[in-house]
Amino acid sequence: MAAKRYTSMAYASADEMTFGVSKYPVKAGLDLEIGAGYTIPEINYAPRPEAGSSKEKLIKEYQRITTDIMERMVQVGFPAVILETEHVQQMSNNPSWGAEVAHAQKTIMEEYHDEYGIKCALRHTIGDIRENRDFLQLRGDKYSVFLEAFEECAKAGADLLAVESMGGKEVFDYAVLRNDIAGMLYGIGCLGSIDMEMIWSDIAAIAKKTGTVASGDTDCAQANTAMFIGGGLLNKNLAHTLAVLARAISAPRSLVAYECGAVGPGKDCGYENVIIKAITGMPMTQEGKTSTCAHSDVMGNLIMQCCDCWSNESVEYHGEFGGTTVQCWSETLAYDCALMNTALETKNEKVLRDLFMLSDRYRDPQSYVLAYDNAYKVGQAIVKDGDNIYLRAKNAAVECCNIVNEGAAGKLELSRFEAKALADAKAALEVLPDDMDKFMDDCLTKYKSEVKVFLPENYGF
Amino acid sequence: MLDFTEASLKKILTRYNVALEKAMTPEEAAEEIYPKDELIYPIAKAIFEGEEDDVIEGLQAAIDAGKDPIALIDDALMVGMGVVTRLYDEGIIFLPNVMMSADAMLDGIEFCKENSETAPVTKGTVVCHVAEGDVHDIGKNIVTALLRANGYDVVDLGRDVPVDEVINAVIANKPLMVTGTALMTTTMYAFKEVNDKLLEKGYKIPFACGGGAVNQDFVSQFALGVYGEEAADAPKIADAIIAGTTDVATLRDKFHKH
């Protein structure tokens, strides 16, 4: 289907948004309704490295993981859970492997649902396998296998289909290490959006055919790369003011999935999801303080503010004092959700939302921009030119600069380095053309020459 | 909407990066340590600023004035890059500055080579790769840039590199160490295979590993493994090796932080 662009906001104001409630709840799996007035823990895991050596070992590993989680949820009395299986490459390169894992997991979940009535759903996140050793290979044979992996998993038991796609990453990786804001805009906002439109039209069609849910895509490959390179306050690898610019630009890119038929819940590692929820009204998964098992961030509480599902990002399966890792982390997630759901039931959700938000609001420029009131403003900048993938990405970046500058005039402290990086980025944005064709032509020439792994044919050029 | 007072905010968080920021700007700090020679100074400054064209212009001027192109690699380009890496290590400049300077330095080295018939001598060779099955290479790209910035010759095998290709590169290039990066837990097992095959062939060279899901406990499980938490550890490990610390246990003592 052609992308149906968003040119208006789903919510009339930022204050309308809370956790656990979305404008367009999604029914999925075994009696689950997502974003319908309660939050849901979404546990994610990785098999131990040696489990990947054969299909049988891998399936057995996921059976252990699934049983452990379902057992713990029941033992502590939690009413709902989502399991997210992010494919290891063997499962997407060999779609039958992914399908057999999905089937094995779903069989166990159905047993628990039948016996205890626990509401649950299974998300399978297909690996973006569209590359070879030297280049991205976004179209062609690998793309066919990629789509087959979605379809086979959907038929075998996966309820929610997702991916962290990589379109534009080759240019972005080059640009982000050179403070090149135009390259970041081109990689994420333009190339990423073009690729997203292709894949999400096809994934949504598969979901429709199989009666499953096209849930969404995150800009993990780019915006999270920037966030991780940026690191903590004392790391010296990337100004956090640039990392948040990558995040703002990622929102219109990840939005494309929903413009092509995805309905949510958006995947956990999309920190841009709060902006997308404001635009689409669709439910979103987020991760933060409970994903410290996978990585650090600077907004662990804040990012809970408007989540519908609450995730741990990923944890390797092994033993801990309190059980296996998936038991420990699913229990932690579920207790967080119990608190949010208590706030919802007692009509205190906006108080808790604001406490989450305020505790990290001034911790970093990244958290400041993603505070729900500011995220809403980024959303407004995007839909203002919603029909133009370049202009809306540029608008998001400019609005992000403005928000950080306004914050810095108040209680948001910036280092001199962060302030200079922001000023340089703003100056670079100001000289960019308004004409998308000119920008695209200029960038094609520049990056074809400078980035040896950039193949324009990946994007239909 | 809830908000803090200035006083209450200080009880919740501390922006240590703001509190500890150096008083001097990067440009001022660089100016203090540039070489004073009037032919070398503009080259070093152009390296710091990441301006390739100015680097070439400066090199041409120095060659015209009688300087040996190959000597200029050590005497001008590496000196300029030394300013950059020192300020990076001191936390005064950030990684993108180093990357842009490294690009300019590499252009400069190529220019010097084109203008000479002799080959430059480097500090040593390092073989770098991303683990077999893994295509995430931004970490490896940072490692190679930092190694080159510190005067090492890098054999960059790229990403998703078969184990045997790593071994063959070691046999062909006799590096002082090998680096391996991986993002995923499922691909980092290839490091153990690299380790075992190196030992089988009799190569007891340090194998510096890092990236995404890689951790110190995992790397410590194989005999040649030295864990690097940051990309910037790679040139430091190489420096330690050429300074005489070739024993893996001693390197671990020095670089393992946990």
Interface residues (C-beta under 8 A of the other chain):
Chain A: D15 A46 P47 R48 P49 E50 G52 V88 Q89 Q90 E131 R133 D134 D173 V176 L177 R178 N179 T225 I229 L233 L234 K236 N237 L238 A239 E316 D354 L355 M357 L358 S359 D360 Y362 R363 D364 D373 K411 E413 L414 S415 R416 F417 E418 A421
Chain B: M1 L2 D3 F4 E6 L9 I12 L13 R15 Y16 N17 V18 L20 E21 T25 Y88 G91 I93 F94 L95 P96 N97 M99 M100 D103 G133 V135 D137 I138 N141 I142 A145 G158 R159 D160 V161 M184 T185 T186 T187 M188 Y189 A213
